[in-house]
Amino acid sequence: MRAVTGLLACLPLFLGACAADAEAADSPFAACTALPSTPTANSLPDLKLPCFTGQEQVSLRSLRGPAVVNIWASWCQPCRKELPIMQQLADTAGDRLTVLGVDTGDSREAGASFAADKSVTFPTLFDEDRKLVNAVGGINLPVTVFLDATGKTYVNLLPLDAAKLTAMIKEHTGVAVTL
């Protein structure tokens, strides 16, 4: 009886691990483990958000630039045009620039389905409670945050096309890309 009771006590822990593994398996995104970080803080909000692919928490303050952080949601109409451009940026920029997504105010299922439909695979964080978009002063989506190599940020509150994104990356991170 004791063995059965002990087994039943561990069941929620086992099921929780299975749920985390299922979330990771259902995610179209790359893992967040390769995100460049630095011990010196940047000017991003002091938040830790979970990586979409698992339970690890990513500290936005430790993200090293140059980087582009795109905040989006599956229900956002302008995001439907902008997110594929961000994927093109991630594919083009290589090691010169980090591209990080933040799915906000969304469900994991809707975010994963939307990203899979748009062939989006770059690392993405999950922010169900809209903590980051609220912290940077965003009202509507998408919002894009540019982070330069010194840790300085610039927040863009409007949707971007490829030409505008290319110009803003050069201006706010110093990295030249062609989309």
C-alpha positions as CSV (number, residue, x, y, z in Angstrom):
1,M,0.0,0.0,0.0
2,R,2.9,2.4,0.9
3,A,4.4,1.9,-2.6
4,V,1.1,2.7,-4.3
5,T,0.6,5.8,-2.1
6,G,4.2,6.9,-2.9
7,L,3.6,6.3,-6.6
8,L,0.3,8.3,-6.6
9,A,2.1,11.2,-4.8
10,C,4.6,11.3,-7.7
11,L,2.0,11.1,-10.4
12,P,1.4,14.9,-10.7
13,L,5.2,15.5,-11.0
14,F,5.4,12.9,-13.7
15,L,2.4,14.3,-15.6
16,G,3.8,17.8,-15.3
17,A,7.0,16.7,-16.9
18,C,5.0,15.0,-19.7
19,A,3.1,18.2,-20.2
20,A,6.3,20.2,-20.5
21,D,7.7,17.7,-23.0
22,A,4.5,17.8,-25.0
23,E,4.6,21.6,-25.2
24,A,8.2,21.4,-26.4
25,A,7.3,18.7,-29.0
26,D,4.4,20.8,-30.3
27,S,6.4,24.0,-30.7
28,P,7.6,25.0,-34.2
29,F,10.3,27.3,-32.6
30,A,14.0,26.8,-32.0
31,A,15.2,26.4,-28.4
32,C,16.2,29.4,-26.4
33,T,19.4,27.8,-25.0
34,A,21.6,29.4,-27.7
35,L,20.5,33.0,-27.0
36,P,23.5,35.1,-26.4
37,S,23.6,36.6,-22.9
38,T,25.8,38.9,-21.0
39,P,26.4,39.4,-17.3
40,T,25.9,43.2,-17.8
41,A,22.4,44.4,-17.9
42,N,20.9,46.0,-20.9
43,S,18.0,48.5,-20.9
44,L,15.2,45.9,-21.6
45,P,12.6,45.5,-18.8
46,D,13.7,43.3,-15.9
47,L,11.5,40.3,-16.8
48,K,12.0,36.6,-17.1
49,L,9.8,34.8,-19.6
50,P,9.5,31.1,-20.4
51,C,10.9,29.9,-23.7
52,F,8.1,28.6,-25.9
53,T,9.8,25.2,-26.2
54,G,10.1,24.4,-22.6
55,Q,10.3,25.5,-19.0
56,E,13.5,27.5,-19.0
57,Q,13.2,31.1,-18.1
58,V,15.0,33.7,-20.2
59,S,16.0,37.0,-18.6
60,L,15.5,39.8,-21.0
61,R,17.9,42.0,-19.1
62,S,20.7,39.5,-19.8
63,L,20.1,39.3,-23.6
64,R,23.1,40.5,-25.5
65,G,22.8,42.8,-28.6
66,P,22.7,43.4,-31.3
67,A,19.2,41.9,-31.3
68,V,15.7,42.4,-32.6
69,V,12.8,41.4,-30.2
70,N,9.5,41.1,-32.0
71,I,6.3,41.0,-29.9
72,W,3.4,39.4,-31.7
73,A,0.2,37.4,-31.2
74,S,-1.8,35.0,-33.4
75,W,-4.9,37.2,-33.3
76,C,-3.0,40.3,-34.5
77,Q,-3.7,41.1,-38.2
78,P,-0.5,43.2,-38.8
79,C,1.5,40.4,-37.2
80,R,0.4,38.1,-40.1
81,K,2.4,40.2,-42.5
82,E,5.3,41.1,-40.2
83,L,6.2,37.8,-38.7
84,P,7.3,36.1,-42.0
85,I,9.6,39.2,-42.5
86,M,11.1,38.6,-39.1
87,Q,11.7,34.9,-40.0
88,Q,13.4,36.1,-43.2
89,L,15.5,38.4,-41.0
90,A,16.5,35.5,-38.8
91,D,17.4,33.4,-41.8
92,T,19.4,36.2,-43.4
93,A,21.2,37.7,-40.3
94,G,22.9,34.6,-39.1
95,D,25.3,35.2,-36.2
96,R,25.4,39.0,-36.8
97,L,22.0,39.6,-35.1
98,T,19.8,37.8,-32.7
99,V,16.1,37.6,-33.6
100,L,13.8,36.7,-30.7
101,G,10.0,36.5,-30.8
102,V,7.6,37.0,-27.9
103,D,4.1,35.6,-28.3
104,T,2.0,37.8,-26.0
105,G,-1.6,37.7,-24.8
106,D,-2.2,34.4,-26.6
107,S,-2.6,30.7,-25.9
108,R,0.3,28.4,-26.6
109,E,-1.8,26.4,-29.0
110,A,-2.9,29.4,-31.1
111,G,0.7,30.8,-31.1
112,A,2.2,27.5,-32.2
113,S,-0.4,26.9,-34.9
114,F,0.0,30.5,-36.3
115,A,3.8,30.2,-36.3
116,A,3.7,26.8,-38.0
117,D,1.4,28.2,-40.7
118,K,3.8,31.0,-41.3
119,S,6.9,28.7,-41.1
120,V,8.4,30.7,-38.2
121,T,11.1,28.9,-36.3
122,F,13.3,31.5,-34.6
123,P,13.5,31.3,-30.7
124,T,10.3,32.6,-29.1
125,L,9.3,33.4,-25.6
126,F,5.7,33.0,-24.2
127,D,4.1,36.0,-22.4
128,E,0.5,35.1,-21.8
129,D,0.0,38.1,-19.4
130,R,1.4,40.8,-21.8
131,K,4.1,41.8,-19.3
132,L,6.7,42.8,-21.9
133,V,4.4,44.7,-24.2
134,N,3.0,46.6,-21.3
135,A,6.5,47.3,-19.9
136,V,7.7,48.9,-23.2
137,G,4.5,51.0,-23.6
138,G,2.9,49.0,-26.4
139,I,-0.9,49.3,-26.9
140,N,-1.3,47.5,-30.2
141,L,0.7,44.8,-31.8
142,P,3.2,44.1,-33.3
143,V,5.9,45.9,-31.3
144,T,9.6,45.6,-32.1
145,V,12.5,46.3,-29.8
146,F,15.9,46.9,-31.2
147,L,18.9,46.3,-28.8
148,D,22.4,47.5,-29.8
149,A,25.7,46.0,-28.7
150,T,26.0,48.5,-25.7
151,G,22.6,47.4,-24.3
152,K,20.6,50.5,-25.5
153,T,17.1,49.9,-26.7
154,Y,14.7,51.5,-29.2
155,V,11.0,50.6,-29.2
156,N,9.0,50.7,-32.5
157,L,5.3,50.7,-31.9
158,L,4.2,50.3,-35.6
159,P,4.2,47.3,-38.0
160,L,7.3,47.1,-40.2
161,D,7.8,46.0,-43.8
162,A,11.1,44.7,-45.1
163,A,12.5,48.0,-46.2
164,K,11.6,49.8,-42.9
165,L,12.9,46.9,-40.8
166,T,16.2,46.9,-42.7
167,A,16.7,50.7,-42.2
168,M,15.8,50.5,-38.5
169,I,18.2,47.6,-37.9
170,K,21.0,49.6,-39.4
171,E,20.0,52.7,-37.5
172,H,19.4,51.2,-34.1
173,T,21.9,48.2,-34.0
174,G,24.5,49.1,-36.5
175,V,24.1,45.9,-38.4
176,A,23.5,45.9,-42.1
177,V,21.2,43.3,-43.5
178,T,19.4,42.9,-46.8
179,L,15.9,41.5,-46.9
